[in-house]
Amino acid sequence: MKGVVLAGGLGTRLGALTSVTNKHLFPVYNQPMIYYPIQTLVNAGIHNIMIVTGGNSAGDFLRLLGNGKTFGLNHLNYTYQEGEGGIAEALSLVEHFAADDPVCVILGDNILEKNIRNAVDAYERQRHGAKILLKKVSDPRRFGVPELVGDRVVHIEEKPKVPKSQYAVVGVYMYDAAVYDIIRTLKPSARGELEISDVNNAYIERGAMTWEELDGWWSDAGTFESLLRASNLVAQTADKLESFDGAKISANV
């Protein structure tokens, strides 16, 4: 399985801060935001990784990350997303990199406490289709929200005014090579973007979607409030880790 970190977009919800740099280079507690999703993939046993970035700060990712030595990697791959066409459009840019292999995709502003290795292993045994991770949240209206019937996801609605469950779709997705054909059929939403929820719904309609509930805390970091929350959660976790064994401070290690 190959890994993809989506770190493009304009980050407009963070206002003037993103007029000078990409939000994924912002600090979350003691590390750049982009470190956390990369480490999540590495901890899950995924070492062939592509970073999708964009905007005027794309070169800063190469200066910061290089070939991934900080994460024990020998190589990192990069590609560039022009403008802000949505998560699904960004994912379409990695088709040549994936080369028919399944991919584990993580949004660059998602910070997870625990290792997702079990979910990745389960998807590799699944061998086709898609898998998503869900988490109960206090305000699901900010996210893609699944409608559940028994233990099945029957539909996902993007940022609903009236959510049909208390779950949010975490920004970690696993797909087989059919995802690129699905993306080619999509039409832009009212926001002018290719929505990842439409990709997931296509898999649901095919009966090829599974899900697991995420263990541990999760936060995006795409707004001022969630950026602060993510930093505080990492700091609290770091303090707990230090009190036990003085281990290196990082989420999901």
ChimeraX commands (.cxc) that place a marker at each C-alpha (Angstrom):
marker #1 position 0.00,0.00,0.00 radius 0.5
marker #1 position 1.16,3.51,-0.79 radius 0.5
marker #1 position 0.51,6.63,1.27 radius 0.5
marker #1 position -0.78,10.03,0.20 radius 0.5
marker #1 position -0.80,13.23,2.25 radius 0.5
marker #1 position -3.08,15.94,0.82 radius 0.5
marker #1 position -1.58,19.30,1.76 radius 0.5
marker #1 position -2.82,21.64,-0.97 radius 0.5
marker #1 position -5.71,24.09,-0.87 radius 0.5
marker #1 position -5.74,27.74,0.10 radius 0.5
marker #1 position -6.61,27.46,3.81 radius 0.5
marker #1 position -8.95,30.46,3.65 radius 0.5
marker #1 position -10.55,29.66,7.03 radius 0.5
marker #1 position -7.27,30.67,8.67 radius 0.5
marker #1 position -7.46,34.16,7.22 radius 0.5
marker #1 position -4.36,36.31,6.96 radius 0.5
marker #1 position -2.09,33.56,8.30 radius 0.5
marker #1 position -2.31,31.62,5.04 radius 0.5
marker #1 position -1.51,34.69,2.94 radius 0.5
marker #1 position 2.17,34.11,3.75 radius 0.5
marker #1 position 2.48,30.32,3.95 radius 0.5
marker #1 position 0.65,27.03,3.54 radius 0.5
marker #1 position -1.37,26.07,6.65 radius 0.5
marker #1 position 0.23,22.62,6.73 radius 0.5
marker #1 position 3.52,24.28,7.69 radius 0.5
marker #1 position 1.98,25.89,10.79 radius 0.5
marker #1 position 3.14,24.56,14.16 radius 0.5
marker #1 position 0.96,22.12,16.07 radius 0.5
marker #1 position 2.51,22.20,19.52 radius 0.5
marker #1 position 6.20,21.42,18.88 radius 0.5
marker #1 position 6.22,20.20,15.28 radius 0.5
marker #1 position 5.06,21.41,11.84 radius 0.5
marker #1 position 1.52,20.25,11.09 radius 0.5
marker #1 position 2.66,18.20,8.08 radius 0.5
marker #1 position 4.82,16.00,10.33 radius 0.5
marker #1 position 1.80,14.39,11.99 radius 0.5
marker #1 position 0.05,12.85,8.95 radius 0.5
marker #1 position 3.39,11.62,7.57 radius 0.5
marker #1 position 4.20,10.00,10.91 radius 0.5
marker #1 position 0.73,8.43,10.98 radius 0.5
marker #1 position 1.44,6.69,7.67 radius 0.5
marker #1 position 4.94,5.61,8.70 radius 0.5
marker #1 position 3.65,4.20,11.99 radius 0.5
marker #1 position 1.09,2.20,9.99 radius 0.5
marker #1 position 3.92,0.56,8.04 radius 0.5
marker #1 position 3.57,2.71,4.90 radius 0.5
marker #1 position 6.88,4.04,3.60 radius 0.5
marker #1 position 6.20,4.92,-0.05 radius 0.5
marker #1 position 4.53,8.32,0.35 radius 0.5
marker #1 position 3.52,11.21,-1.90 radius 0.5
marker #1 position 2.83,14.77,-0.68 radius 0.5
marker #1 position 0.27,16.75,-2.69 radius 0.5
marker #1 position 0.81,20.45,-2.11 radius 0.5
marker #1 position 0.04,23.73,-3.86 radius 0.5
marker #1 position 0.10,27.51,-3.65 radius 0.5
marker #1 position 3.15,29.74,-3.41 radius 0.5
marker #1 position 4.81,27.81,-0.59 radius 0.5
marker #1 position 5.21,24.45,-2.30 radius 0.5
marker #1 position 9.00,24.76,-2.30 radius 0.5
marker #1 position 8.97,25.13,1.48 radius 0.5
marker #1 position 7.77,21.52,1.82 radius 0.5
marker #1 position 10.86,20.29,0.00 radius 0.5
marker #1 position 13.10,22.46,2.17 radius 0.5
marker #1 position 11.42,21.20,5.34 radius 0.5
marker #1 position 10.93,17.53,4.49 radius 0.5
marker #1 position 13.63,16.74,1.95 radius 0.5
marker #1 position 13.59,13.02,1.23 radius 0.5
marker #1 position 11.94,12.14,4.53 radius 0.5
marker #1 position 15.04,11.35,6.58 radius 0.5
marker #1 position 13.35,12.74,9.72 radius 0.5
marker #1 position 10.82,9.90,9.45 radius 0.5
marker #1 position 13.30,7.16,8.61 radius 0.5
marker #1 position 12.39,7.28,4.92 radius 0.5
marker #1 position 14.76,7.05,1.98 radius 0.5
marker #1 position 12.53,9.03,-0.37 radius 0.5
marker #1 position 9.46,11.29,-0.49 radius 0.5
marker #1 position 7.43,12.01,-3.62 radius 0.5
marker #1 position 5.82,15.37,-4.37 radius 0.5
marker #1 position 3.19,16.67,-6.77 radius 0.5
marker #1 position 1.46,20.03,-7.19 radius 0.5
marker #1 position -2.24,20.93,-7.15 radius 0.5
marker #1 position -3.17,24.13,-8.96 radius 0.5
marker #1 position -5.86,26.19,-7.27 radius 0.5
marker #1 position -8.43,24.67,-4.92 radius 0.5
marker #1 position -10.37,21.99,-6.77 radius 0.5
marker #1 position -11.21,19.84,-3.78 radius 0.5
marker #1 position -9.91,16.73,-2.06 radius 0.5
marker #1 position -10.99,14.38,-4.84 radius 0.5
marker #1 position -9.21,16.46,-7.48 radius 0.5
marker #1 position -6.04,16.44,-5.36 radius 0.5
marker #1 position -6.29,12.66,-5.07 radius 0.5
marker #1 position -6.56,12.32,-8.86 radius 0.5
marker #1 position -3.04,13.73,-9.16 radius 0.5
marker #1 position -1.47,10.65,-7.56 radius 0.5
marker #1 position -2.76,8.10,-10.09 radius 0.5
marker #1 position 0.63,7.79,-11.80 radius 0.5
marker #1 position 2.34,7.38,-8.42 radius 0.5
marker #1 position -0.07,4.73,-7.14 radius 0.5
marker #1 position 0.36,2.59,-10.28 radius 0.5
marker #1 position -2.69,0.38,-9.49 radius 0.5
marker #1 position -1.62,-0.15,-5.86 radius 0.5
marker #1 position -4.12,0.64,-3.09 radius 0.5
marker #1 position -3.60,3.94,-1.30 radius 0.5
marker #1 position -4.08,5.22,2.24 radius 0.5
marker #1 position -4.96,8.90,1.97 radius 0.5
marker #1 position -4.74,11.31,4.91 radius 0.5
marker #1 position -5.61,14.99,4.96 radius 0.5
marker #1 position -2.61,17.11,5.85 radius 0.5
marker #1 position -4.42,18.96,8.65 radius 0.5
marker #1 position -5.59,15.83,10.48 radius 0.5
marker #1 position -3.92,14.95,13.79 radius 0.5
marker #1 position -4.56,11.48,15.29 radius 0.5
marker #1 position -3.61,10.23,18.72 radius 0.5
marker #1 position -3.43,6.49,18.04 radius 0.5
marker #1 position -1.84,4.24,15.46 radius 0.5
marker #1 position -4.06,3.21,12.52 radius 0.5
marker #1 position -2.04,0.09,11.72 radius 0.5
marker #1 position -4.93,-2.27,12.55 radius 0.5
marker #1 position -7.27,-0.48,10.12 radius 0.5
marker #1 position -4.62,-0.52,7.38 radius 0.5
marker #1 position -3.98,-4.24,7.94 radius 0.5
marker #1 position -7.73,-4.93,7.81 radius 0.5
marker #1 position -8.03,-3.06,4.52 radius 0.5
marker #1 position -5.13,-4.99,3.02 radius 0.5
marker #1 position -6.98,-8.21,3.90 radius 0.5
marker #1 position -10.12,-6.71,2.31 radius 0.5
marker #1 position -8.12,-6.37,-0.93 radius 0.5
marker #1 position -10.64,-4.22,-2.85 radius 0.5
marker #1 position -13.11,-1.38,-2.44 radius 0.5
marker #1 position -12.72,1.32,0.19 radius 0.5
marker #1 position -12.49,1.80,3.94 radius 0.5
marker #1 position -13.14,4.91,6.02 radius 0.5
marker #1 position -12.68,5.75,9.69 radius 0.5
marker #1 position -15.47,7.31,11.75 radius 0.5
marker #1 position -15.46,9.17,15.06 radius 0.5
marker #1 position -18.23,10.57,17.25 radius 0.5
marker #1 position -17.93,14.37,17.49 radius 0.5
marker #1 position -19.80,17.17,19.23 radius 0.5
marker #1 position -20.48,19.16,16.02 radius 0.5
marker #1 position -20.70,16.83,13.02 radius 0.5
marker #1 position -22.04,19.66,10.83 radius 0.5
marker #1 position -18.43,20.67,10.09 radius 0.5
marker #1 position -17.62,17.35,8.45 radius 0.5
marker #1 position -18.82,14.61,6.16 radius 0.5
marker #1 position -21.48,12.75,8.15 radius 0.5
marker #1 position -22.45,9.09,7.59 radius 0.5
marker #1 position -25.99,7.79,7.69 radius 0.5
marker #1 position -25.91,4.39,9.37 radius 0.5
marker #1 position -28.39,1.55,9.08 radius 0.5
marker #1 position -27.31,-1.13,11.51 radius 0.5
marker #1 position -23.59,-1.52,10.95 radius 0.5
marker #1 position -23.69,-0.27,7.35 radius 0.5
marker #1 position -22.94,3.18,6.02 radius 0.5
marker #1 position -25.69,3.88,3.46 radius 0.5
marker #1 position -24.82,7.48,2.57 radius 0.5
marker #1 position -22.43,10.30,3.45 radius 0.5
marker #1 position -23.54,13.93,3.43 radius 0.5
marker #1 position -20.99,16.73,3.30 radius 0.5
marker #1 position -21.41,19.40,6.03 radius 0.5
marker #1 position -25.15,18.78,6.61 radius 0.5
marker #1 position -27.34,21.31,8.37 radius 0.5
marker #1 position -29.19,18.44,10.06 radius 0.5
marker #1 position -26.73,15.55,10.61 radius 0.5
marker #1 position -28.12,12.02,10.43 radius 0.5
marker #1 position -25.64,10.72,13.00 radius 0.5
marker #1 position -23.14,11.97,15.58 radius 0.5
marker #1 position -20.27,10.50,13.58 radius 0.5
marker #1 position -17.83,12.38,11.37 radius 0.5
marker #1 position -15.78,10.87,8.59 radius 0.5
marker #1 position -12.17,11.17,9.72 radius 0.5
marker #1 position -9.76,12.47,7.08 radius 0.5
marker #1 position -8.22,9.04,6.45 radius 0.5
marker #1 position -9.42,7.04,3.45 radius 0.5
marker #1 position -8.28,3.77,1.87 radius 0.5
marker #1 position -9.04,3.07,-1.79 radius 0.5
marker #1 position -8.29,0.59,-4.52 radius 0.5
marker #1 position -7.34,1.65,-8.05 radius 0.5
marker #1 position -11.00,2.11,-9.04 radius 0.5
marker #1 position -10.98,5.47,-7.25 radius 0.5
marker #1 position -9.49,7.31,-10.23 radius 0.5
marker #1 position -12.22,6.11,-12.58 radius 0.5
marker #1 position -14.77,7.25,-10.00 radius 0.5
marker #1 position -13.17,10.69,-9.76 radius 0.5
marker #1 position -13.33,11.07,-13.55 radius 0.5
marker #1 position -17.14,10.75,-13.35 radius 0.5
marker #1 position -17.59,13.46,-10.71 radius 0.5
marker #1 position -19.09,16.90,-11.28 radius 0.5
marker #1 position -18.09,19.93,-9.16 radius 0.5
marker #1 position -20.30,20.61,-6.17 radius 0.5
marker #1 position -21.94,23.96,-5.38 radius 0.5
marker #1 position -18.59,24.91,-3.83 radius 0.5
marker #1 position -16.91,24.34,-7.20 radius 0.5
marker #1 position -14.96,21.35,-5.87 radius 0.5
marker #1 position -14.79,17.62,-6.48 radius 0.5
marker #1 position -16.01,16.26,-3.15 radius 0.5
marker #1 position -14.48,13.26,-1.42 radius 0.5
marker #1 position -17.94,12.42,-0.06 radius 0.5
marker #1 position -19.06,11.79,-3.65 radius 0.5
marker #1 position -16.17,9.35,-4.06 radius 0.5
marker #1 position -17.17,7.55,-0.87 radius 0.5
marker #1 position -20.83,7.43,-1.90 radius 0.5
marker #1 position -19.85,5.82,-5.20 radius 0.5
marker #1 position -18.14,3.03,-3.28 radius 0.5
marker #1 position -21.18,2.72,-0.99 radius 0.5
marker #1 position -23.47,2.35,-4.02 radius 0.5
marker #1 position -21.20,-0.46,-5.27 radius 0.5
marker #1 position -21.43,-2.24,-1.91 radius 0.5
marker #1 position -17.65,-1.87,-1.59 radius 0.5
marker #1 position -17.29,0.33,1.50 radius 0.5
marker #1 position -16.28,-0.75,5.01 radius 0.5
marker #1 position -15.63,1.33,8.10 radius 0.5
marker #1 position -14.11,1.25,11.55 radius 0.5
marker #1 position -14.47,3.57,14.53 radius 0.5
marker #1 position -11.25,5.44,15.24 radius 0.5
marker #1 position -9.56,4.73,18.56 radius 0.5
marker #1 position -8.25,7.74,20.51 radius 0.5
marker #1 position -8.74,11.42,19.88 radius 0.5
marker #1 position -8.72,13.11,16.50 radius 0.5
marker #1 position -8.71,16.74,15.43 radius 0.5
marker #1 position -8.44,18.59,12.20 radius 0.5
marker #1 position -6.48,21.84,12.33 radius 0.5
marker #1 position -8.12,23.87,9.58 radius 0.5
marker #1 position -9.72,26.60,11.69 radius 0.5
marker #1 position -8.37,28.80,14.47 radius 0.5
marker #1 position -10.38,26.83,17.04 radius 0.5
marker #1 position -9.38,23.39,15.78 radius 0.5
marker #1 position -5.73,24.41,15.37 radius 0.5
marker #1 position -5.65,25.44,19.03 radius 0.5
marker #1 position -7.47,22.26,20.05 radius 0.5
marker #1 position -5.03,20.06,18.12 radius 0.5
marker #1 position -2.05,21.78,19.74 radius 0.5
marker #1 position -3.54,21.36,23.20 radius 0.5
marker #1 position -4.34,17.68,22.61 radius 0.5
marker #1 position -0.81,16.95,21.38 radius 0.5
marker #1 position 0.66,18.87,24.35 radius 0.5
marker #1 position -1.43,16.86,26.81 radius 0.5
marker #1 position -0.42,13.61,25.15 radius 0.5
marker #1 position 3.23,14.70,25.14 radius 0.5
marker #1 position 3.13,15.48,28.86 radius 0.5
marker #1 position 1.68,12.03,29.53 radius 0.5
marker #1 position 4.33,10.31,27.41 radius 0.5
marker #1 position 7.15,12.25,29.05 radius 0.5
marker #1 position 5.88,11.32,32.52 radius 0.5
marker #1 position 6.20,7.62,31.66 radius 0.5
marker #1 position 9.40,7.15,29.70 radius 0.5
marker #1 position 10.69,10.42,28.28 radius 0.5
marker #1 position 9.83,9.18,24.79 radius 0.5
marker #1 position 10.01,11.41,21.74 radius 0.5
marker #1 position 6.96,13.67,21.67 radius 0.5
marker #1 position 4.71,12.80,18.74 radius 0.5
marker #1 position 1.14,11.77,18.13 radius 0.5
marker #1 position 0.34,8.11,17.36 radius 0.5
marker #1 position 3.71,6.62,18.38 radius 0.5
marker link #1:1,2 radius 0.2
marker link #1:2,3 radius 0.2
marker link #1:3,4 radius 0.2
marker link #1:4,5 radius 0.2
marker link #1:5,6 radius 0.2
marker link #1:6,7 radius 0.2
marker link #1:7,8 radius 0.2
marker link #1:8,9 radius 0.2
marker link #1:9,10 radius 0.2
marker link #1:10,11 radius 0.2
marker link #1:11,12 radius 0.2
marker link #1:12,13 radius 0.2
marker link #1:13,14 radius 0.2
marker link #1:14,15 radius 0.2
marker link #1:15,16 radius 0.2
marker link #1:16,17 radius 0.2
marker link #1:17,18 radius 0.2
marker link #1:18,19 radius 0.2
marker link #1:19,20 radius 0.2
marker link #1:20,21 radius 0.2
marker link #1:21,22 radius 0.2
marker link #1:22,23 radius 0.2
marker link #1:23,24 radius 0.2
marker link #1:24,25 radius 0.2
marker link #1:25,26 radius 0.2
marker link #1:26,27 radius 0.2
marker link #1:27,28 radius 0.2
marker link #1:28,29 radius 0.2
marker link #1:29,30 radius 0.2
marker link #1:30,31 radius 0.2
marker link #1:31,32 radius 0.2
marker link #1:32,33 radius 0.2
marker link #1:33,34 radius 0.2
marker link #1:34,35 radius 0.2
marker link #1:35,36 radius 0.2
marker link #1:36,37 radius 0.2
marker link #1:37,38 radius 0.2
marker link #1:38,39 radius 0.2
marker link #1:39,40 radius 0.2
marker link #1:40,41 radius 0.2
marker link #1:41,42 radius 0.2
marker link #1:42,43 radius 0.2
marker link #1:43,44 radius 0.2
marker link #1:44,45 radius 0.2
marker link #1:45,46 radius 0.2
marker link #1:46,47 radius 0.2
marker link #1:47,48 radius 0.2
marker link #1:48,49 radius 0.2
marker link #1:49,50 radius 0.2
marker link #1:50,51 radius 0.2
marker link #1:51,52 radius 0.2
marker link #1:52,53 radius 0.2
marker link #1:53,54 radius 0.2
marker link #1:54,55 radius 0.2
marker link #1:55,56 radius 0.2
marker link #1:56,57 radius 0.2
marker link #1:57,58 radius 0.2
marker link #1:58,59 radius 0.2
marker link #1:59,60 radius 0.2
marker link #1:60,61 radius 0.2
marker link #1:61,62 radius 0.2
marker link #1:62,63 radius 0.2
marker link #1:63,64 radius 0.2
marker link #1:64,65 radius 0.2
marker link #1:65,66 radius 0.2
marker link #1:66,67 radius 0.2
marker link #1:67,68 radius 0.2
marker link #1:68,69 radius 0.2
marker link #1:69,70 radius 0.2
marker link #1:70,71 radius 0.2
marker link #1:71,72 radius 0.2
marker link #1:72,73 radius 0.2
marker link #1:73,74 radius 0.2
marker link #1:74,75 radius 0.2
marker link #1:75,76 radius 0.2
marker link #1:76,77 radius 0.2
marker link #1:77,78 radius 0.2
marker link #1:78,79 radius 0.2
marker link #1:79,80 radius 0.2
marker link #1:80,81 radius 0.2
marker link #1:81,82 radius 0.2
marker link #1:82,83 radius 0.2
marker link #1:83,84 radius 0.2
marker link #1:84,85 radius 0.2
marker link #1:85,86 radius 0.2
marker link #1:86,87 radius 0.2
marker link #1:87,88 radius 0.2
marker link #1:88,89 radius 0.2
marker link #1:89,90 radius 0.2
marker link #1:90,91 radius 0.2
marker link #1:91,92 radius 0.2
marker link #1:92,93 radius 0.2
marker link #1:93,94 radius 0.2
marker link #1:94,95 radius 0.2
marker link #1:95,96 radius 0.2
marker link #1:96,97 radius 0.2
marker link #1:97,98 radius 0.2
marker link #1:98,99 radius 0.2
marker link #1:99,100 radius 0.2
marker link #1:100,101 radius 0.2
marker link #1:101,102 radius 0.2
marker link #1:102,103 radius 0.2
marker link #1:103,104 radius 0.2
marker link #1:104,105 radius 0.2
marker link #1:105,106 radius 0.2
marker link #1:106,107 radius 0.2
marker link #1:107,108 radius 0.2
marker link #1:108,109 radius 0.2
marker link #1:109,110 radius 0.2
marker link #1:110,111 radius 0.2
marker link #1:111,112 radius 0.2
marker link #1:112,113 radius 0.2
marker link #1:113,114 radius 0.2
marker link #1:114,115 radius 0.2
marker link #1:115,116 radius 0.2
marker link #1:116,117 radius 0.2
marker link #1:117,118 radius 0.2
marker link #1:118,119 radius 0.2
marker link #1:119,120 radius 0.2
marker link #1:120,121 radius 0.2
marker link #1:121,122 radius 0.2
marker link #1:122,123 radius 0.2
marker link #1:123,124 radius 0.2
marker link #1:124,125 radius 0.2
marker link #1:125,126 radius 0.2
marker link #1:126,127 radius 0.2
marker link #1:127,128 radius 0.2
marker link #1:128,129 radius 0.2
marker link #1:129,130 radius 0.2
marker link #1:130,131 radius 0.2
marker link #1:131,132 radius 0.2
marker link #1:132,133 radius 0.2
marker link #1:133,134 radius 0.2
marker link #1:134,135 radius 0.2
marker link #1:135,136 radius 0.2
marker link #1:136,137 radius 0.2
marker link #1:137,138 radius 0.2
marker link #1:138,139 radius 0.2
marker link #1:139,140 radius 0.2
marker link #1:140,141 radius 0.2
marker link #1:141,142 radius 0.2
marker link #1:142,143 radius 0.2
marker link #1:143,144 radius 0.2
marker link #1:144,145 radius 0.2
marker link #1:145,146 radius 0.2
marker link #1:146,147 radius 0.2
marker link #1:147,148 radius 0.2
marker link #1:148,149 radius 0.2
marker link #1:149,150 radius 0.2
marker link #1:150,151 radius 0.2
marker link #1:151,152 radius 0.2
marker link #1:152,153 radius 0.2
marker link #1:153,154 radius 0.2
marker link #1:154,155 radius 0.2
marker link #1:155,156 radius 0.2
marker link #1:156,157 radius 0.2
marker link #1:157,158 radius 0.2
marker link #1:158,159 radius 0.2
marker link #1:159,160 radius 0.2
marker link #1:160,161 radius 0.2
marker link #1:161,162 radius 0.2
marker link #1:162,163 radius 0.2
marker link #1:163,164 radius 0.2
marker link #1:164,165 radius 0.2
marker link #1:165,166 radius 0.2
marker link #1:166,167 radius 0.2
marker link #1:167,168 radius 0.2
marker link #1:168,169 radius 0.2
marker link #1:169,170 radius 0.2
marker link #1:170,171 radius 0.2
marker link #1:171,172 radius 0.2
marker link #1:172,173 radius 0.2
marker link #1:173,174 radius 0.2
marker link #1:174,175 radius 0.2
marker link #1:175,176 radius 0.2
marker link #1:176,177 radius 0.2
marker link #1:177,178 radius 0.2
marker link #1:178,179 radius 0.2
marker link #1:179,180 radius 0.2
marker link #1:180,181 radius 0.2
marker link #1:181,182 radius 0.2
marker link #1:182,183 radius 0.2
marker link #1:183,184 radius 0.2
marker link #1:184,185 radius 0.2
marker link #1:185,186 radius 0.2
marker link #1:186,187 radius 0.2
marker link #1:187,188 radius 0.2
marker link #1:188,189 radius 0.2
marker link #1:189,190 radius 0.2
marker link #1:190,191 radius 0.2
marker link #1:191,192 radius 0.2
marker link #1:192,193 radius 0.2
marker link #1:193,194 radius 0.2
marker link #1:194,195 radius 0.2
marker link #1:195,196 radius 0.2
marker link #1:196,197 radius 0.2
marker link #1:197,198 radius 0.2
marker link #1:198,199 radius 0.2
marker link #1:199,200 radius 0.2
marker link #1:200,201 radius 0.2
marker link #1:201,202 radius 0.2
marker link #1:202,203 radius 0.2
marker link #1:203,204 radius 0.2
marker link #1:204,205 radius 0.2
marker link #1:205,206 radius 0.2
marker link #1:206,207 radius 0.2
marker link #1:207,208 radius 0.2
marker link #1:208,209 radius 0.2
marker link #1:209,210 radius 0.2
marker link #1:210,211 radius 0.2
marker link #1:211,212 radius 0.2
marker link #1:212,213 radius 0.2
marker link #1:213,214 radius 0.2
marker link #1:214,215 radius 0.2
marker link #1:215,216 radius 0.2
marker link #1:216,217 radius 0.2
marker link #1:217,218 radius 0.2
marker link #1:218,219 radius 0.2
marker link #1:219,220 radius 0.2
marker link #1:220,221 radius 0.2
marker link #1:221,222 radius 0.2
marker link #1:222,223 radius 0.2
marker link #1:223,224 radius 0.2
marker link #1:224,225 radius 0.2
marker link #1:225,226 radius 0.2
marker link #1:226,227 radius 0.2
marker link #1:227,228 radius 0.2
marker link #1:228,229 radius 0.2
marker link #1:229,230 radius 0.2
marker link #1:230,231 radius 0.2
marker link #1:231,232 radius 0.2
marker link #1:232,233 radius 0.2
marker link #1:233,234 radius 0.2
marker link #1:234,235 radius 0.2
marker link #1:235,236 radius 0.2
marker link #1:236,237 radius 0.2
marker link #1:237,238 radius 0.2
marker link #1:238,239 radius 0.2
marker link #1:239,240 radius 0.2
marker link #1:240,241 radius 0.2
marker link #1:241,242 radius 0.2
marker link #1:242,243 radius 0.2
marker link #1:243,244 radius 0.2
marker link #1:244,245 radius 0.2
marker link #1:245,246 radius 0.2
marker link #1:246,247 radius 0.2
marker link #1:247,248 radius 0.2
marker link #1:248,249 radius 0.2
marker link #1:249,250 radius 0.2
marker link #1:250,251 radius 0.2
marker link #1:251,252 radius 0.2
marker link #1:252,253 radius 0.2
view
